[in-house]
Amino acid sequence: MSLMTVEDIKKYIPHRDPMLMIDTIESIDGDNYVVATKNVRQDEPHFKGHFPGHPVMPGVLIVEALAQAAGVMMFKHGGYNSENAVVYFMKLDNVRFRKPVVPDMTLTLKVEKIKDKAGICVFRGKAYDEDDTLVSEAEFMAKIIKKST
């Protein structure tokens, strides 16, 4: 049983279809570590053009899924929600794509916070397929920004 469903996730981060890239949160350890899932569906709009006849999930969307998992963790821990804040990417490093991600795969997204200074957080994220094979990894920096009222 998942800790959070897609409807629960929507309470925290502002992303919506077609840009909501995570389906469940399986576990959260404060603001240190989160595990999420992404069910890669054939009907996702990017597969129409990437690549016709040989659909492959764009790597940038895998990184986005990792960042969204981190965002849920940051929002939940910090008491934010999709109404009062947004989270912004600030930097990407050490991004690697190791195996194509195709429709009907389920990705497990594991993200750990490795640094936090003045509200700017650095994370290490790794995406795995159903066989627990690493398909992608990245380090990224993000910050929560409160919305103006």
C-alpha positions in Angstrom: 0.0 0.0 0.0 1.3 3.4 -1.0 1.9 6.2 1.5 0.5 8.7 -1.0 -1.6 8.4 -4.1 -1.6 10.8 -7.1 -4.4 12.8 -5.5 -2.4 13.2 -2.3 0.7 14.2 -4.3 -1.4 17.0 -6.0 -2.0 18.5 -2.6 1.7 19.2 -2.2 3.2 20.0 -5.6 1.5 22.2 -8.3 2.2 19.9 -11.2 -0.8 18.5 -13.2 -1.2 16.4 -16.3 0.5 16.2 -18.6 3.5 17.3 -16.4 2.8 15.4 -13.3 5.4 12.7 -13.5 4.9 10.6 -10.3 2.1 8.3 -9.4 2.8 7.3 -5.8 5.0 8.0 -2.8 6.0 4.8 -1.2 8.0 6.2 1.7 9.4 9.4 3.1 12.0 9.9 5.8 11.5 13.5 6.9 13.3 15.7 4.4 16.1 13.3 3.9 14.9 10.5 1.6 11.9 9.7 -0.5 10.8 6.7 -2.7 8.2 7.3 -5.4 6.9 5.4 -8.5 6.2 6.4 -12.0 4.0 4.2 -14.2 5.1 4.8 -17.8 2.0 4.7 -19.9 1.7 4.2 -23.7 -0.7 7.1 -23.9 1.6 9.8 -22.5 1.8 12.6 -25.0 5.6 12.7 -25.5 5.6 9.1 -27.0 3.7 10.5 -30.0 6.9 12.2 -31.2 9.7 10.5 -29.2 10.1 8.3 -31.2 7.3 7.2 -33.5 7.4 3.4 -33.8 10.1 3.1 -31.1 8.7 5.1 -28.0 11.4 6.1 -25.5 10.6 8.3 -22.5 12.7 11.5 -22.8 15.5 11.6 -20.2 14.6 15.1 -19.1 11.2 13.7 -18.0 12.8 11.0 -15.9 14.9 13.8 -14.2 11.7 15.8 -13.8 10.1 12.7 -12.0 13.0 12.6 -9.6 12.7 16.3 -8.9 9.0 16.0 -8.3 9.6 13.3 -5.8 12.0 15.6 -4.0 9.5 18.4 -4.2 6.8 16.4 -2.5 9.3 15.6 0.3 10.3 19.2 0.6 6.8 20.5 0.6 5.5 17.9 3.1 8.4 18.5 5.5 8.2 22.3 5.2 4.4 22.6 5.6 3.9 23.9 2.1 1.3 22.9 -0.5 0.5 23.5 -4.2 -1.5 26.6 -3.2 1.2 28.5 -1.4 4.5 27.6 -3.0 6.4 26.3 -6.0 9.7 24.5 -6.2 12.3 25.4 -8.9 15.2 23.6 -10.3 18.4 25.5 -10.0 21.1 23.2 -11.2 21.6 19.7 -12.7 24.9 17.7 -12.4 26.1 14.3 -13.2 23.1 13.2 -15.2 23.3 9.8 -16.7 20.9 7.8 -18.8 21.8 4.1 -18.6 18.9 2.3 -20.2 15.9 3.3 -22.3 12.6 3.7 -20.5 9.7 2.5 -22.6 5.9 2.3 -22.1 4.6 -0.2 -19.6 7.6 0.1 -17.3 7.2 1.1 -13.7 10.1 3.3 -12.4 11.1 3.4 -8.8 12.5 6.8 -8.0 14.8 7.1 -5.0 15.9 10.5 -3.9 18.2 11.5 -1.0 19.0 15.0 0.2 22.8 15.5 0.3 23.0 19.1 1.3 20.8 21.9 2.6 22.1 25.5 2.9 19.7 28.4 3.4 16.8 26.5 2.0 18.6 25.5 -1.2 18.8 21.8 -1.3 21.0 19.4 -3.3 19.6 15.9 -4.1 20.9 12.7 -5.6 18.2 10.8 -7.4 18.2 7.4 -9.0 15.5 5.8 -11.2 15.3 2.0 -11.4 13.2 -0.4 -13.5 11.1 -3.4 -12.3 14.3 -5.5 -12.2 16.0 -3.0 -9.9 18.3 -2.0 -12.8 19.5 1.6 -12.6 18.1 3.4 -15.7 19.0 7.0 -14.8 20.6 9.2 -12.2 21.2 12.8 -11.5 22.2 15.3 -8.8 20.1 18.5 -8.8 19.6 21.6 -6.8 16.2 23.1 -5.9 14.5 25.7 -3.8 11.0 26.3 -2.6 9.6 29.7 -3.4 6.5 31.0 -1.6 3.8 32.4 -3.8 2.8 36.0 -3.4 -0.6 36.4 -1.8 
